[in-house]
Amino acid sequence: MNSRNEAVSHYDAGEQGFTTADILWSVGIWSVILTLSPVIVFYMLLVA
């Protein structure tokens, strides 16, 4: 229990808002989702 509390407090102390890596990850994931969604919809329309 003690080590878990230390780990949580250490994580909270090191986390300060969004980092550049977080922003790049979110932009990359959203670009993939927005790029593939029309392709998936078109494919579903062709198959159905």
N, C-alpha and C positions, 0 to 999 in steps of 0.2 A: 504493500500500500504506500509505503514511504517513497520507494523508488518511482512509483507511478506518478505521485504528486510532483516529484522533482522533474520528471520528464514533461509533464503537462506545463509546469511553470516555465521550464526552459523553452518549450515550443512557443508559448505565448510571448515570452520576452523576445524571441528572435523574429516573430512574425509582425511586420509593420506594413499593413496595406498590401497592395498588389505589386509584385515585382515585374520586371520586364519579361521574364520567362513566363509568368502567369498570363500576361497580356498576349504574348506570342502564341501560347498554347490555345487560348480562347479564340483568338482570331483564326488560327489554323483550323480548329475544329469547326467553327461556324462557317468558314469558307468551304470546307469539304461538305458540310450538311447542305448549305445553300446551293452548291454546285450539283450535288447528286440528286436532290429532291425532284427537280423537273425530269431528270432521266428516269427515276423510279416511277413517277406518275405516268410518263409516256409509255414505259414498258408495261405497267399495269393496264393502261387503256388498250394496248395492243393485244395483250394476252386475254383480258376479260371479254 
